[in-house]
């Protein structure tokens, strides 16, 4: 996964957008997406 500088930290080049989690996307499914994203080694949520 490509990383880029964001201030003084390194983050992935692509973040997981989460604005619909708990809205159009049920909260439980949003949590599954977030858990899977962290499991592959990332955690940059936007």
mmCIF entry with sequence, helices, sheets and N, C-alpha, C, O atoms, coordinates in Angstrom:
data_MODEL
# 
_entry.id   MODEL 
# 
_entity.id                         1 
_entity.type                       polymer 
_entity.pdbx_number_of_molecules   1 
# 
_entity_poly.entity_id                      1 
_entity_poly.type                           'polypeptide(L)' 
_entity_poly.nstd_linkage                   no 
_entity_poly.nstd_monomer                   no 
_entity_poly.pdbx_seq_one_letter_code       
;(UNK)(UNK)(UNK)(UNK)(UNK)(UNK)(UNK)(UNK)(UNK)(UNK)(UNK)(UNK)(UNK)(UNK)(UNK)(UNK)
(UNK)(UNK)(UNK)(UNK)(UNK)(UNK)(UNK)(UNK)(UNK)(UNK)(UNK)(UNK)(UNK)(UNK)(UNK)(UNK)
(UNK)(UNK)(UNK)(UNK)(UNK)(UNK)(UNK)(UNK)(UNK)(UNK)(UNK)(UNK)(UNK)(UNK)
;
_entity_poly.pdbx_seq_one_letter_code_can   XXXXXXXXXXXXXXXXXXXXXXXXXXXXXXXXXXXXXXXXXXXXXX 
_entity_poly.pdbx_strand_id                 A 
# 
loop_
_entity_poly_seq.entity_id 
_entity_poly_seq.num 
_entity_poly_seq.mon_id 
_entity_poly_seq.hetero 
1 1  UNK n 
1 2  UNK n 
1 3  UNK n 
1 4  UNK n 
1 5  UNK n 
1 6  UNK n 
1 7  UNK n 
1 8  UNK n 
1 9  UNK n 
1 10 UNK n 
1 11 UNK n 
1 12 UNK n 
1 13 UNK n 
1 14 UNK n 
1 15 UNK n 
1 16 UNK n 
1 17 UNK n 
1 18 UNK n 
1 19 UNK n 
1 20 UNK n 
1 21 UNK n 
1 22 UNK n 
1 23 UNK n 
1 24 UNK n 
1 25 UNK n 
1 26 UNK n 
1 27 UNK n 
1 28 UNK n 
1 29 UNK n 
1 30 UNK n 
1 31 UNK n 
1 32 UNK n 
1 33 UNK n 
1 34 UNK n 
1 35 UNK n 
1 36 UNK n 
1 37 UNK n 
1 38 UNK n 
1 39 UNK n 
1 40 UNK n 
1 41 UNK n 
1 42 UNK n 
1 43 UNK n 
1 44 UNK n 
1 45 UNK n 
1 46 UNK n 
# 
_struct_asym.id          A 
_struct_asym.entity_id   1 
# 
_struct_conf.conf_type_id            HELX_P 
_struct_conf.id                      HELX_P1 
_struct_conf.pdbx_PDB_helix_id       AA1 
_struct_conf.beg_label_comp_id       UNK 
_struct_conf.beg_label_asym_id       A 
_struct_conf.beg_label_seq_id        27 
_struct_conf.pdbx_beg_PDB_ins_code   ? 
_struct_conf.end_label_comp_id       UNK 
_struct_conf.end_label_asym_id       A 
_struct_conf.end_label_seq_id        39 
_struct_conf.pdbx_end_PDB_ins_code   ? 
_struct_conf.beg_auth_comp_id        UNK 
_struct_conf.beg_auth_asym_id        A 
_struct_conf.beg_auth_seq_id         27 
_struct_conf.end_auth_comp_id        UNK 
_struct_conf.end_auth_asym_id        A 
_struct_conf.end_auth_seq_id         39 
_struct_conf.pdbx_PDB_helix_class    1 
_struct_conf.details                 ? 
_struct_conf.pdbx_PDB_helix_length   13 
# 
_struct_conf_type.id          HELX_P 
_struct_conf_type.criteria    ? 
_struct_conf_type.reference   ? 
# 
_struct_sheet.id               AA1 
_struct_sheet.type             ? 
_struct_sheet.number_strands   2 
_struct_sheet.details          ? 
# 
_struct_sheet_order.sheet_id     AA1 
_struct_sheet_order.range_id_1   1 
_struct_sheet_order.range_id_2   2 
_struct_sheet_order.offset       ? 
_struct_sheet_order.sense        anti-parallel 
# 
loop_
_struct_sheet_range.sheet_id 
_struct_sheet_range.id 
_struct_sheet_range.beg_label_comp_id 
_struct_sheet_range.beg_label_asym_id 
_struct_sheet_range.beg_label_seq_id 
_struct_sheet_range.pdbx_beg_PDB_ins_code 
_struct_sheet_range.end_label_comp_id 
_struct_sheet_range.end_label_asym_id 
_struct_sheet_range.end_label_seq_id 
_struct_sheet_range.pdbx_end_PDB_ins_code 
_struct_sheet_range.beg_auth_comp_id 
_struct_sheet_range.beg_auth_asym_id 
_struct_sheet_range.beg_auth_seq_id 
_struct_sheet_range.end_auth_comp_id 
_struct_sheet_range.end_auth_asym_id 
_struct_sheet_range.end_auth_seq_id 
AA1 1 UNK A 3 ? UNK A 6  ? UNK A 3 UNK A 6  
AA1 2 UNK A 9 ? UNK A 12 ? UNK A 9 UNK A 12 
# 
loop_
_atom_site.group_PDB 
_atom_site.id 
_atom_site.type_symbol 
_atom_site.label_atom_id 
_atom_site.label_alt_id 
_atom_site.label_comp_id 
_atom_site.label_asym_id 
_atom_site.label_entity_id 
_atom_site.label_seq_id 
_atom_site.pdbx_PDB_ins_code 
_atom_site.Cartn_x 
_atom_site.Cartn_y 
_atom_site.Cartn_z 
_atom_site.occupancy 
_atom_site.B_iso_or_equiv 
_atom_site.pdbx_formal_charge 
_atom_site.auth_seq_id 
_atom_site.auth_comp_id 
_atom_site.auth_asym_id 
_atom_site.auth_atom_id 
_atom_site.pdbx_PDB_model_num 
ATOM 1   N N  . UNK A 1 1  ? 0.846   -1.170 0.000  1.00 0.00 ? 1  UNK A N  1 
ATOM 2   C CA . UNK A 1 1  ? 0.000   0.000  0.000  1.00 0.00 ? 1  UNK A CA 1 
ATOM 3   C C  . UNK A 1 1  ? 0.893   1.236  0.000  1.00 0.00 ? 1  UNK A C  1 
ATOM 4   O O  . UNK A 1 1  ? 1.800   1.349  0.825  1.00 0.00 ? 1  UNK A O  1 
ATOM 5   N N  . UNK A 1 2  ? 0.645   2.142  -0.903 1.00 0.00 ? 2  UNK A N  1 
ATOM 6   C CA . UNK A 1 2  ? 1.445   3.364  -0.984 1.00 0.00 ? 2  UNK A CA 1 
ATOM 7   C C  . UNK A 1 2  ? 1.141   4.277  0.199  1.00 0.00 ? 2  UNK A C  1 
ATOM 8   O O  . UNK A 1 2  ? -0.010  4.436  0.605  1.00 0.00 ? 2  UNK A O  1 
ATOM 9   N N  . UNK A 1 3  ? 2.190   4.868  0.734  1.00 0.00 ? 3  UNK A N  1 
ATOM 10  C CA . UNK A 1 3  ? 2.045   5.804  1.855  1.00 0.00 ? 3  UNK A CA 1 
ATOM 11  C C  . UNK A 1 3  ? 2.485   7.189  1.401  1.00 0.00 ? 3  UNK A C  1 
ATOM 12  O O  . UNK A 1 3  ? 3.323   7.339  0.512  1.00 0.00 ? 3  UNK A O  1 
ATOM 13  N N  . UNK A 1 4  ? 1.901   8.187  2.033  1.00 0.00 ? 4  UNK A N  1 
ATOM 14  C CA . UNK A 1 4  ? 2.249   9.585  1.753  1.00 0.00 ? 4  UNK A CA 1 
ATOM 15  C C  . UNK A 1 4  ? 2.370   10.326 3.080  1.00 0.00 ? 4  UNK A C  1 
ATOM 16  O O  . UNK A 1 4  ? 1.770   9.940  4.083  1.00 0.00 ? 4  UNK A O  1 
ATOM 17  N N  . UNK A 1 5  ? 3.150   11.389 3.063  1.00 0.00 ? 5  UNK A N  1 
ATOM 18  C CA . UNK A 1 5  ? 3.282   12.219 4.261  1.00 0.00 ? 5  UNK A CA 1 
ATOM 19  C C  . UNK A 1 5  ? 2.021   13.052 4.451  1.00 0.00 ? 5  UNK A C  1 
ATOM 20  O O  . UNK A 1 5  ? 1.529   13.668 3.506  1.00 0.00 ? 5  UNK A O  1 
ATOM 21  N N  . UNK A 1 6  ? 1.511   13.068 5.652  1.00 0.00 ? 6  UNK A N  1 
ATOM 22  C CA . UNK A 1 6  ? 0.365   13.905 6.030  1.00 0.00 ? 6  UNK A CA 1 
ATOM 23  C C  . UNK A 1 6  ? 0.773   14.590 7.323  1.00 0.00 ? 6  UNK A C  1 
ATOM 24  O O  . UNK A 1 6  ? 0.595   14.052 8.415  1.00 0.00 ? 6  UNK A O  1 
ATOM 25  N N  . UNK A 1 7  ? 1.318   15.775 7.179  1.00 0.00 ? 7  UNK A N  1 
ATOM 26  C CA . UNK A 1 7  ? 1.927   16.422 8.341  1.00 0.00 ? 7  UNK A CA 1 
ATOM 27  C C  . UNK A 1 7  ? 3.175   15.652 8.719  1.00 0.00 ? 7  UNK A C  1 
ATOM 28  O O  . UNK A 1 7  ? 4.063   15.454 7.890  1.00 0.00 ? 7  UNK A O  1 
ATOM 29  N N  . UNK A 1 8  ? 3.247   15.219 9.965  1.00 0.00 ? 8  UNK A N  1 
ATOM 30  C CA . UNK A 1 8  ? 4.426   14.480 10.438 1.00 0.00 ? 8  UNK A CA 1 
ATOM 31  C C  . UNK A 1 8  ? 4.216   12.975 10.448 1.00 0.00 ? 8  UNK A C  1 
ATOM 32  O O  . UNK A 1 8  ? 5.074   12.248 10.949 1.00 0.00 ? 8  UNK A O  1 
ATOM 33  N N  . UNK A 1 9  ? 3.104   12.481 9.912  1.00 0.00 ? 9  UNK A N  1 
ATOM 34  C CA . UNK A 1 9  ? 2.836   11.037 9.899  1.00 0.00 ? 9  UNK A CA 1 
ATOM 35  C C  . UNK A 1 9  ? 2.714   10.529 8.463  1.00 0.00 ? 9  UNK A C  1 
ATOM 36  O O  . UNK A 1 9  ? 2.500   11.303 7.531  1.00 0.00 ? 9  UNK A O  1 
ATOM 37  N N  . UNK A 1 10 ? 2.852   9.235  8.310  1.00 0.00 ? 10 UNK A N  1 
ATOM 38  C CA . UNK A 1 10 ? 2.663   8.576  7.017  1.00 0.00 ? 10 UNK A CA 1 
ATOM 39  C C  . UNK A 1 10 ? 1.280   7.930  6.999  1.00 0.00 ? 10 UNK A C  1 
ATOM 40  O O  . UNK A 1 10 ? 0.915   7.206  7.926  1.00 0.00 ? 10 UNK A O  1 
ATOM 41  N N  . UNK A 1 11 ? 0.524   8.191  5.956  1.00 0.00 ? 11 UNK A N  1 
ATOM 42  C CA . UNK A 1 11 ? -0.807  7.599  5.797  1.00 0.00 ? 11 UNK A CA 1 
ATOM 43  C C  . UNK A 1 11 ? -0.903  6.978  4.410  1.00 0.00 ? 11 UNK A C  1 
ATOM 44  O O  . UNK A 1 11 ? -0.092  7.273  3.532  1.00 0.00 ? 11 UNK A O  1 
ATOM 45  N N  . UNK A 1 12 ? -1.893  6.122  4.217  1.00 0.00 ? 12 UNK A N  1 
ATOM 46  C CA . UNK A 1 12 ? -2.066  5.521  2.903  1.00 0.00 ? 12 UNK A CA 1 
ATOM 47  C C  . UNK A 1 12 ? -2.487  6.581  1.892  1.00 0.00 ? 12 UNK A C  1 
ATOM 48  O O  . UNK A 1 12 ? -3.067  7.607  2.249  1.00 0.00 ? 12 UNK A O  1 
ATOM 49  N N  . UNK A 1 13 ? -2.185  6.314  0.625  1.00 0.00 ? 13 UNK A N  1 
ATOM 50  C CA . UNK A 1 13 ? -2.529  7.263  -0.438 1.00 0.00 ? 13 UNK A CA 1 
ATOM 51  C C  . UNK A 1 13 ? -4.037  7.367  -0.607 1.00 0.00 ? 13 UNK A C  1 
ATOM 52  O O  . UNK A 1 13 ? -4.532  8.384  -1.093 1.00 0.00 ? 13 UNK A O  1 
ATOM 53  N N  . UNK A 1 14 ? -4.766  6.348  -0.221 1.00 0.00 ? 14 UNK A N  1 
ATOM 54  C CA . UNK A 1 14 ? -6.222  6.330  -0.334 1.00 0.00 ? 14 UNK A CA 1 
ATOM 55  C C  . UNK A 1 14 ? -6.807  6.032  1.040  1.00 0.00 ? 14 UNK A C  1 
ATOM 56  O O  . UNK A 1 14 ? -6.420  5.055  1.680  1.00 0.00 ? 14 UNK A O  1 
ATOM 57  N N  . UNK A 1 15 ? -7.730  6.861  1.494  1.00 0.00 ? 15 UNK A N  1 
ATOM 58  C CA . UNK A 1 15 ? -8.380  6.651  2.783  1.00 0.00 ? 15 UNK A CA 1 
ATOM 59  C C  . UNK A 1 15 ? -9.759  6.049  2.596  1.00 0.00 ? 15 UNK A C  1 
ATOM 60  O O  . UNK A 1 15 ? -10.355 6.164  1.525  1.00 0.00 ? 15 UNK A O  1 
ATOM 61  N N  . UNK A 1 16 ? -10.258 5.415  3.626  1.00 0.00 ? 16 UNK A N  1 
ATOM 62  C CA . UNK A 1 16 ? -11.598 4.829  3.592  1.00 0.00 ? 16 UNK A CA 1 
ATOM 63  C C  . UNK A 1 16 ? -12.608 5.881  4.023  1.00 0.00 ? 16 UNK A C  1 
ATOM 64  O O  . UNK A 1 16 ? -12.605 6.310  5.177  1.00 0.00 ? 16 UNK A O  1 
ATOM 65  N N  . UNK A 1 17 ? -13.475 6.300  3.104  1.00 0.00 ? 17 UNK A N  1 
ATOM 66  C CA . UNK A 1 17 ? -14.523 7.259  3.424  1.00 0.00 ? 17 UNK A CA 1 
ATOM 67  C C  . UNK A 1 17 ? -15.602 6.598  4.264  1.00 0.00 ? 17 UNK A C  1 
ATOM 68  O O  . UNK A 1 17 ? -16.040 5.489  3.958  1.00 0.00 ? 17 UNK A O  1 
ATOM 69  N N  . UNK A 1 18 ? -16.030 7.269  5.313  1.00 0.00 ? 18 UNK A N  1 
ATOM 70  C CA . UNK A 1 18 ? -16.967 6.641  6.240  1.00 0.00 ? 18 UNK A CA 1 
ATOM 71  C C  . UNK A 1 18 ? -18.178 7.526  6.547  1.00 0.00 ? 18 UNK A C  1 
ATOM 72  O O  . UNK A 1 18 ? -18.859 7.305  7.549  1.00 0.00 ? 18 UNK A O  1 
ATOM 73  N N  . UNK A 1 19 ? -18.451 8.505  5.720  1.00 0.00 ? 19 UNK A N  1 
ATOM 74  C CA . UNK A 1 19 ? -19.535 9.440  6.024  1.00 0.00 ? 19 UNK A CA 1 
ATOM 75  C C  . UNK A 1 19 ? -20.917 8.787  6.006  1.00 0.00 ? 19 UNK A C  1 
ATOM 76  O O  . UNK A 1 19 ? -21.842 9.290  6.645  1.00 0.00 ? 19 UNK A O  1 
ATOM 77  N N  . UNK A 1 20 ? -21.069 7.687  5.293  1.00 0.00 ? 20 UNK A N  1 
ATOM 78  C CA . UNK A 1 20 ? -22.386 7.044  5.210  1.00 0.00 ? 20 UNK A CA 1 
ATOM 79  C C  . UNK A 1 20 ? -22.580 5.920  6.229  1.00 0.00 ? 20 UNK A C  1 
ATOM 80  O O  . UNK A 1 20 ? -23.671 5.360  6.331  1.00 0.00 ? 20 UNK A O  1 
ATOM 81  N N  . UNK A 1 21 ? -21.531 5.589  6.981  1.00 0.00 ? 21 UNK A N  1 
ATOM 82  C CA . UNK A 1 21 ? -21.664 4.516  7.973  1.00 0.00 ? 21 UNK A CA 1 
ATOM 83  C C  . UNK A 1 21 ? -22.623 4.978  9.069  1.00 0.00 ? 21 UNK A C  1 
ATOM 84  O O  . UNK A 1 21 ? -22.414 6.020  9.689  1.00 0.00 ? 21 UNK A O  1 
ATOM 85  N N  . UNK A 1 22 ? -23.651 4.210  9.296  1.00 0.00 ? 22 UNK A N  1 
ATOM 86  C CA . UNK A 1 22 ? -24.667 4.586  10.262 1.00 0.00 ? 22 UNK A CA 1 
ATOM 87  C C  . UNK A 1 22 ? -25.800 5.367  9.634  1.00 0.00 ? 22 UNK A C  1 
ATOM 88  O O  . UNK A 1 22 ? -26.803 5.637  10.296 1.00 0.00 ? 22 UNK A O  1 
ATOM 89  N N  . UNK A 1 23 ? -25.663 5.742  8.350  1.00 0.00 ? 23 UNK A N  1 
ATOM 90  C CA . UNK A 1 23 ? -26.713 6.450  7.618  1.00 0.00 ? 23 UNK A CA 1 
ATOM 91  C C  . UNK A 1 23 ? -27.278 5.518  6.569  1.00 0.00 ? 23 UNK A C  1 
ATOM 92  O O  . UNK A 1 23 ? -28.049 4.612  6.885  1.00 0.00 ? 23 UNK A O  1 
ATOM 93  N N  . UNK A 1 24 ? -26.893 5.739  5.307  1.00 0.00 ? 24 UNK A N  1 
ATOM 94  C CA . UNK A 1 24 ? -27.350 4.885  4.213  1.00 0.00 ? 24 UNK A CA 1 
ATOM 95  C C  . UNK A 1 24 ? -26.798 3.459  4.353  1.00 0.00 ? 24 UNK A C  1 
ATOM 96  O O  . UNK A 1 24 ? -27.437 2.492  3.938  1.00 0.00 ? 24 UNK A O  1 
ATOM 97  N N  . UNK A 1 25 ? -25.620 3.348  4.935  1.00 0.00 ? 25 UNK A N  1 
ATOM 98  C CA . UNK A 1 25 ? -24.998 2.037  5.184  1.00 0.00 ? 25 UNK A CA 1 
ATOM 99  C C  . UNK A 1 25 ? -25.233 1.700  6.658  1.00 0.00 ? 25 UNK A C  1 
ATOM 100 O O  . UNK A 1 25 ? -24.853 2.482  7.530  1.00 0.00 ? 25 UNK A O  1 
ATOM 101 N N  . UNK A 1 26 ? -25.848 0.557  6.953  1.00 0.00 ? 26 UNK A N  1 
ATOM 102 C CA . UNK A 1 26 ? -26.103 0.211  8.355  1.00 0.00 ? 26 UNK A CA 1 
ATOM 103 C C  . UNK A 1 26 ? -24.815 0.224  9.188  1.00 0.00 ? 26 UNK A C  1 
ATOM 104 O O  . UNK A 1 26 ? -23.748 -0.150 8.703  1.00 0.00 ? 26 UNK A O  1 
ATOM 105 N N  . UNK A 1 27 ? -24.930 0.654  10.431 1.00 0.00 ? 27 UNK A N  1 
ATOM 106 C CA . UNK A 1 27 ? -23.763 0.754  11.309 1.00 0.00 ? 27 UNK A CA 1 
ATOM 107 C C  . UNK A 1 27 ? -23.002 -0.562 11.404 1.00 0.00 ? 27 UNK A C  1 
ATOM 108 O O  . UNK A 1 27 ? -21.771 -0.568 11.373 1.00 0.00 ? 27 UNK A O  1 
ATOM 109 N N  . UNK A 1 28 ? -23.717 -1.675 11.521 1.00 0.00 ? 28 UNK A N  1 
ATOM 110 C CA . UNK A 1 28 ? -23.046 -2.973 11.653 1.00 0.00 ? 28 UNK A CA 1 
ATOM 111 C C  . UNK A 1 28 ? -22.198 -3.292 10.421 1.00 0.00 ? 28 UNK A C  1 
ATOM 112 O O  . UNK A 1 28 ? -21.101 -3.832 10.559 1.00 0.00 ? 28 UNK A O  1 
ATOM 113 N N  . UNK A 1 29 ? -22.679 -2.973 9.232  1.00 0.00 ? 29 UNK A N  1 
ATOM 114 C CA . UNK A 1 29 ? -21.912 -3.208 8.011  1.00 0.00 ? 29 UNK A CA 1 
ATOM 115 C C  . UNK A 1 29 ? -20.719 -2.249 7.938  1.00 0.00 ? 29 UNK A C  1 
ATOM 116 O O  . UNK A 1 29 ? -19.633 -2.637 7.510  1.00 0.00 ? 29 UNK A O  1 
ATOM 117 N N  . UNK A 1 30 ? -20.921 -1.018 8.351  1.00 0.00 ? 30 UNK A N  1 
ATOM 118 C CA . UNK A 1 30 ? -19.830 -0.051 8.394  1.00 0.00 ? 30 UNK A CA 1 
ATOM 119 C C  . UNK A 1 30 ? -18.710 -0.519 9.305  1.00 0.00 ? 30 UNK A C  1 
ATOM 120 O O  . UNK A 1 30 ? -17.533 -0.362 8.981  1.00 0.00 ? 30 UNK A O  1 
ATOM 121 N N  . UNK A 1 31 ? -19.074 -1.098 10.451 1.00 0.00 ? 31 UNK A N  1 
ATOM 122 C CA . UNK A 1 31 ? -18.063 -1.626 11.379 1.00 0.00 ? 31 UNK A CA 1 
ATOM 123 C C  . UNK A 1 31 ? -17.295 -2.783 10.739 1.00 0.00 ? 31 UNK A C  1 
ATOM 124 O O  . UNK A 1 31 ? -16.087 -2.916 10.934 1.00 0.00 ? 31 UNK A O  1 
ATOM 125 N N  . UNK A 1 32 ? -17.995 -3.611 9.981  1.00 0.00 ? 32 UNK A N  1 
ATOM 126 C CA . UNK A 1 32 ? -17.319 -4.711 9.281  1.00 0.00 ? 32 UNK A CA 1 
ATOM 127 C C  . UNK A 1 32 ? -16.306 -4.167 8.276  1.00 0.00 ? 32 UNK A C  1 
ATOM 128 O O  . UNK A 1 32 ? -15.185 -4.670 8.193  1.00 0.00 ? 32 UNK A O  1 
ATOM 129 N N  . UNK A 1 33 ? -16.691 -3.145 7.513  1.00 0.00 ? 33 UNK A N  1 
ATOM 130 C CA . UNK A 1 33 ? -15.776 -2.515 6.554  1.00 0.00 ? 33 UNK A CA 1 
ATOM 131 C C  . UNK A 1 33 ? -14.544 -1.961 7.273  1.00 0.00 ? 33 UNK A C  1 
ATOM 132 O O  . UNK A 1 33 ? -13.411 -2.172 6.839  1.00 0.00 ? 33 UNK A O  1 
ATOM 133 N N  . UNK A 1 34 ? -14.779 -1.255 8.371  1.00 0.00 ? 34 UNK A N  1 
ATOM 134 C CA . UNK A 1 34 ? -13.674 -0.651 9.112  1.00 0.00 ? 34 UNK A CA 1 
ATOM 135 C C  . UNK A 1 34 ? -12.744 -1.711 9.690  1.00 0.00 ? 34 UNK A C  1 
ATOM 136 O O  . UNK A 1 34 ? -11.523 -1.566 9.628  1.00 0.00 ? 34 UNK A O  1 
ATOM 137 N N  . UNK A 1 35 ? -13.312 -2.771 10.250 1.00 0.00 ? 35 UNK A N  1 
ATOM 138 C CA . UNK A 1 35 ? -12.497 -3.864 10.799 1.00 0.00 ? 35 UNK A CA 1 
ATOM 139 C C  . UNK A 1 35 ? -11.655 -4.524 9.711  1.00 0.00 ? 35 UNK A C  1 
ATOM 140 O O  . UNK A 1 35 ? -10.485 -4.835 9.933  1.00 0.00 ? 35 UNK A O  1 
ATOM 141 N N  . UNK A 1 36 ? -12.246 -4.737 8.537  1.00 0.00 ? 36 UNK A N  1 
ATOM 142 C CA . UNK A 1 36 ? -11.514 -5.361 7.430  1.00 0.00 ? 36 UNK A CA 1 
ATOM 143 C C  . UNK A 1 36 ? -10.395 -4.440 6.950  1.00 0.00 ? 36 UNK A C  1 
ATOM 144 O O  . UNK A 1 36 ? -9.307  -4.912 6.619  1.00 0.00 ? 36 UNK A O  1 
ATOM 145 N N  . UNK A 1 37 ? -10.649 -3.138 6.908  1.00 0.00 ? 37 UNK A N  1 
ATOM 146 C CA . UNK A 1 37 ? -9.653  -2.168 6.470  1.00 0.00 ? 37 UNK A CA 1 
ATOM 147 C C  . UNK A 1 37 ? -8.461  -2.148 7.424  1.00 0.00 ? 37 UNK A C  1 
ATOM 148 O O  . UNK A 1 37 ? -7.312  -2.102 6.987  1.00 0.00 ? 37 UNK A O  1 
ATOM 149 N N  . UNK A 1 38 ? -8.735  -2.183 8.708  1.00 0.00 ? 38 UNK A N  1 
ATOM 150 C CA . UNK A 1 38 ? -7.662  -2.224 9.710  1.00 0.00 ? 38 UNK A CA 1 
ATOM 151 C C  . UNK A 1 38 ? -6.917  -3.557 9.621  1.00 0.00 ? 38 UNK A C  1 
ATOM 152 O O  . UNK A 1 38 ? -5.699  -3.592 9.795  1.00 0.00 ? 38 UNK A O  1 
ATOM 153 N N  . UNK A 1 39 ? -7.624  -4.640 9.355  1.00 0.00 ? 39 UNK A N  1 
ATOM 154 C CA . UNK A 1 39 ? -7.002  -5.965 9.269  1.00 0.00 ? 39 UNK A CA 1 
ATOM 155 C C  . UNK A 1 39 ? -5.994  -6.062 8.124  1.00 0.00 ? 39 UNK A C  1 
ATOM 156 O O  . UNK A 1 39 ? -5.036  -6.830 8.216  1.00 0.00 ? 39 UNK A O  1 
ATOM 157 N N  . UNK A 1 40 ? -6.191  -5.298 7.049  1.00 0.00 ? 40 UNK A N  1 
ATOM 158 C CA . UNK A 1 40 ? -5.228  -5.347 5.947  1.00 0.00 ? 40 UNK A CA 1 
ATOM 159 C C  . UNK A 1 40 ? -4.049  -4.403 6.189  1.00 0.00 ? 40 UNK A C  1 
ATOM 160 O O  . UNK A 1 40 ? -3.156  -4.283 5.350  1.00 0.00 ? 40 UNK A O  1 
ATOM 161 N N  . UNK A 1 41 ? -4.059  -3.738 7.342  1.00 0.00 ? 41 UNK A N  1 
ATOM 162 C CA . UNK A 1 41 ? -2.892  -2.941 7.718  1.00 0.00 ? 41 UNK A CA 1 
ATOM 163 C C  . UNK A 1 41 ? -3.023  -1.454 7.543  1.00 0.00 ? 41 UNK A C  1 
ATOM 164 O O  . UNK A 1 41 ? -2.013  -0.752 7.488  1.00 0.00 ? 41 UNK A O  1 
ATOM 165 N N  . UNK A 1 42 ? -4.238  -0.949 7.453  1.00 0.00 ? 42 UNK A N  1 
ATOM 166 C CA . UNK A 1 42 ? -4.387  0.489  7.310  1.00 0.00 ? 42 UNK A CA 1 
ATOM 167 C C  . UNK A 1 42 ? -5.399  1.009  8.325  1.00 0.00 ? 42 UNK A C  1 
ATOM 168 O O  . UNK A 1 42 ? -6.080  0.232  8.994  1.00 0.00 ? 42 UNK A O  1 
ATOM 169 N N  . UNK A 1 43 ? -5.485  2.292  8.429  1.00 0.00 ? 43 UNK A N  1 
ATOM 170 C CA . UNK A 1 43 ? -6.410  2.898  9.375  1.00 0.00 ? 43 UNK A CA 1 
ATOM 171 C C  . UNK A 1 43 ? -6.640  4.372  9.078  1.00 0.00 ? 43 UNK A C  1 
ATOM 172 O O  . UNK A 1 43 ? -6.959  5.142  9.984  1.00 0.00 ? 43 UNK A O  1 
ATOM 173 N N  . UNK A 1 44 ? -6.483  4.775  7.815  1.00 0.00 ? 44 UNK A N  1 
ATOM 174 C CA . UNK A 1 44 ? -6.701  6.169  7.418  1.00 0.00 ? 44 UNK A CA 1 
ATOM 175 C C  . UNK A 1 44 ? -8.148  6.332  6.985  1.00 0.00 ? 44 UNK A C  1 
ATOM 176 O O  . UNK A 1 44 ? -8.512  6.000  5.858  1.00 0.00 ? 44 UNK A O  1 
ATOM 177 N N  . UNK A 1 45 ? -8.968  6.847  7.891  1.00 0.00 ? 45 UNK A N  1 
ATOM 178 C CA . UNK A 1 45 ? -10.385 7.045  7.630  1.00 0.00 ? 45 UNK A CA 1 
ATOM 179 C C  . UNK A 1 45 ? -10.637 8.531  7.373  1.00 0.00 ? 45 UNK A C  1 
ATOM 180 O O  . UNK A 1 45 ? -10.103 9.396  8.068  1.00 0.00 ? 45 UNK A O  1 
ATOM 181 N N  . UNK A 1 46 ? -11.462 8.808  6.360  1.00 0.00 ? 46 UNK A N  1 
ATOM 182 C CA . UNK A 1 46 ? -11.791 10.202 6.069  1.00 0.00 ? 46 UNK A CA 1 
ATOM 183 C C  . UNK A 1 46 ? -13.289 10.394 6.080  1.00 0.00 ? 46 UNK A C  1 
ATOM 184 O O  . UNK A 1 46 ? -13.771 11.505 5.855  1.00 0.00 ? 46 UNK A O  1 
# 
